[in-house]
């Protein structure tokens, strides 16, 4: 949970009950005081290995490449959950971009992307099938672009009225370059757990440049699981 402070409360730290307040370079946030359970799934362990390896790679980068990542991060701030722009460190920008490239099976890059990020999808609809264990996505523009892939994230909603879902999103796959509509993301239960008919799912579909790792803003789709 992120918190935006005002003129009455300028800073917050410490614990109240089960809530602990802290801050980092990107602002003040709250978290549960309890130690989270770590299920150590294969996906989770692969993510840790990926992050650790890229963090080690950053330490070997020369100063010109580090400076290039610093400039890129300053020119491409992230937008947090409160709508505020936050500038990543050069190391964080390098790791985030290359984690995405490695996740989809592309070579990592010592240098940051050049040029603008891909544009978002102009249209998108999704049908989720319990029997097929898949999400079939119809989208525009089609095909998606010579070096671009359709990068998918999703989550299941225990409470369908929840609308903040960023912390629930799980990667479900990325298409090949120049993918044409329509395509299916398979084996959803691997990422989301067992599907239930009538259950609400939320999808974020991005256009990803599979050469440099840059990604578009998401096109969000809320839908229900059908038979």
C-alpha positions in Angstrom: 0.0 0.0 0.0 1.3 3.4 -1.0 0.5 6.6 1.0 0.5 10.2 -0.2 1.2 12.5 2.8 -0.1 16.1 3.1 0.6 19.2 5.1 -0.6 17.7 8.4 1.5 14.5 8.3 4.8 15.0 6.5 6.4 11.6 7.3 5.4 8.3 8.7 7.3 5.3 10.1 6.8 2.5 12.7 3.9 0.1 13.3 0.3 0.4 14.4 -1.2 -3.0 15.0 -0.5 -5.2 12.0 0.4 -2.2 9.8 4.0 -1.0 9.4 4.8 2.3 7.7 8.1 2.9 5.9 9.5 4.8 2.9 12.0 4.4 0.1 13.2 6.7 -2.7 9.7 6.3 -4.4 7.6 7.5 -1.4 5.9 6.3 1.8 4.2 2.9 1.8 2.4 0.6 4.3 2.9 -3.2 4.6 1.6 -6.0 6.8 3.8 -6.4 9.9 3.7 -10.2 9.6 6.3 -12.1 7.7 4.8 -13.2 4.3 4.5 -16.8 3.4 7.0 -17.8 0.7 5.5 -20.8 -1.2 8.7 -21.2 -3.3 6.9 -22.1 -6.5 9.0 -22.8 -9.6 7.8 -19.5 -11.1 8.8 -17.6 -8.0 12.2 -19.3 -7.8 12.9 -18.6 -11.5 12.1 -14.9 -10.9 14.5 -14.7 -8.0 17.3 -16.4 -10.1 16.6 -14.0 -12.9 16.7 -10.9 -10.7 19.8 -12.0 -8.9 21.7 -12.8 -12.2 20.8 -9.4 -13.7 21.8 -7.6 -10.5 25.2 -9.3 -10.8 25.4 -8.4 -14.5 24.8 -4.7 -13.6 27.9 -4.7 -11.4 30.1 -5.7 -14.5 28.7 -2.9 -16.8 31.1 -0.1 -17.9 30.5 3.5 -16.9 29.2 4.6 -20.4 26.5 2.0 -20.3 25.6 2.9 -16.7 25.3 6.6 -17.7 23.1 5.7 -20.6 20.7 3.8 -18.3 20.6 6.7 -15.9 19.7 9.1 -18.7 17.0 6.7 -20.0 15.5 6.3 -16.5 15.3 10.1 -16.1 13.6 10.4 -19.5 11.2 7.5 -18.8 9.8 7.8 -15.3 7.4 5.2 -14.0 3.9 6.1 -12.8 3.1 4.7 -9.4 -0.3 3.7 -8.1 -1.1 7.2 -7.0 -0.4 8.7 -10.4 2.9 10.2 -9.5 6.0 10.0 -11.7 8.9 8.3 -10.1 12.4 8.1 -11.6 14.0 4.6 -11.3 17.7 4.3 -10.5 19.8 3.3 -13.4 20.3 -0.2 -11.9 16.6 -0.7 -11.4 15.8 0.4 -14.9 18.4 -2.0 -16.3 17.2 -5.0 -14.2 13.5 -4.3 -15.0 13.9 -4.1 -18.7 16.2 -7.1 -18.9 14.0 -9.2 -16.6 11.2 -8.7 -19.2 13.5 -9.7 -22.1 14.8 -12.8 -20.3 11.2 -13.7 -19.2 10.1 -14.0 -22.9 13.2 -15.8 -24.0 15.0 -12.9 -25.7 18.7 -11.8 -25.3 19.3 -9.2 -22.6 20.9 -5.9 -23.5 23.6 -3.8 -21.9 22.2 -0.6 -23.5 18.7 0.9 -22.9 16.0 1.2 -25.6 16.2 3.9 -28.3 13.1 5.7 -29.3 9.5 5.6 -28.0 7.8 2.6 -26.4 5.2 0.8 -28.5 1.7 2.2 -28.6 -1.1 0.4 -26.7 -3.6 -1.8 -28.3 -6.6 0.1 -29.8 -9.0 -2.7 -29.1 -9.0 -6.0 -27.2 -11.6 -8.7 -26.2 -11.0 -11.9 -24.3 -12.8 -15.2 -23.8 -11.7 -17.4 -20.9 -12.6 -21.1 -21.0 -12.3 -23.4 -18.0 -12.5 -26.5 -20.3 -9.7 -25.3 -22.6 -7.8 -23.7 -19.7 -7.1 -20.8 -22.0 -7.7 -17.1 -22.7 -8.5 -16.4 -26.4 -7.6 -12.8 -27.2 -8.9 -10.8 -30.2 -7.0 -7.5 -30.7 -6.2 -4.6 -32.9 -4.0 -3.5 -34.6 -3.3 -6.8 -36.3 -0.7 -8.0 -37.0 0.9 -6.4 -33.9 4.2 -5.3 -35.5 7.4 -6.7 -37.0 9.4 -6.8 -33.7 6.4 -6.7 -31.3 4.7 -9.4 -29.3 1.5 -9.5 -27.3 2.6 -9.5 -23.6 -0.1 -10.8 -21.2 -0.7 -10.4 -17.4 -3.8 -11.5 -15.5 -5.3 -12.2 -12.1 -8.4 -13.9 -10.7 -10.7 -11.9 -8.5 -12.0 -13.5 -5.2 -14.1 -10.3 -4.8 -15.2 -9.0 -8.2 -15.7 -5.4 -7.0 -12.0 -4.9 -6.3 -10.5 -2.6 -9.0 -6.9 -2.1 -7.8 -5.3 -5.2 -9.2 -1.7 -4.2 -10.0 -0.2 -6.2 -7.1 -2.2 -9.3 -8.2 -1.1 -9.4 -11.8 0.8 -12.5 -13.0 2.6 -13.0 -16.3 0.8 -15.5 -18.5 2.9 -15.4 -21.7 4.1 -13.4 -24.7 3.4 -14.1 -28.4 5.9 -14.3 -31.2 6.8 -11.2 -33.2 4.3 -9.9 -35.6 1.5 -11.9 -34.0 -1.9 -11.7 -35.8 -5.3 -11.7 -34.1 -6.7 -14.0 -32.7 -4.4 -16.0 -30.3 -4.7 -18.1 -27.2 -2.8 -17.9 -23.9 -2.8 -21.5 -22.7 -2.4 -23.3 -19.3 -3.9 -20.4 -17.3 -4.1 -22.5 -14.1 -0.3 -22.7 -14.0 -0.3 -18.9 -13.3 -3.7 -18.2 -11.8 -4.7 -21.4 -10.1 -7.8 -23.5 -10.9 -10.4 -21.6 -12.9 -14.1 -21.6 -11.8 -17.0 -20.9 -14.1 -18.4 -17.5 -13.4 -15.3 -16.2 -11.7 -14.0 -12.7 -12.7 -10.6 -12.4 -14.3 -8.8 -9.2 -15.1 -6.3 -9.0 -18.0 -3.6 -6.5 -18.9 -2.5 -6.8 -22.5 0.6 -4.9 -23.5 2.5 -4.5 -26.8 6.1 -5.4 -26.1 9.1 -4.7 -28.3 10.9 -8.1 -28.2 14.2 -6.5 -29.3 14.7 -3.9 -26.6 12.2 -4.8 -23.9 10.1 -1.6 -24.0 6.4 -2.1 -23.3 3.2 -0.2 -24.0 0.6 0.9 -21.4 -1.8 -1.9 -20.7 -5.2 -2.5 -22.3 -7.4 -3.8 -19.4 -10.1 -6.3 -20.0 -12.4 -7.7 -17.2 -14.3 -10.9 -18.1 -15.8 -14.0 -16.6 -14.8 -17.6 -16.9 -17.1 -19.6 -19.2 -17.4 -23.4 -19.6 
